[in-house]
Amino acid sequence: MLDTLIAAHRPTIVTESYLTGEEVMELFSLCPRTLQNYRDRRVLPYTTIGSKILYPRSEIEKILNRNYRKSLR
């Protein structure tokens, strides 16, 4: 049970939940270079703690909602 809890843990700072680069790449089927391009072009917001890059979940959800397009069907 402890292993399950550790695996499901997301880093939080105050009330924000963060995704790792690996999680973002898996979520959007991105390669590392594309994720780097998104950071360079400021497409995805991120923060760094030491050498670790983290992406705020709420900001990614806002981007998805802002760019949502309904299908024609």
Protein Blocks (a to p, Z undefined) as FASTA:
>chain_A
ZZmmmmmpccdehjaccddfklmmmmnopafklmmmmmmnomagcddehjaccddfklmm
mmmmmmpccdfZZ
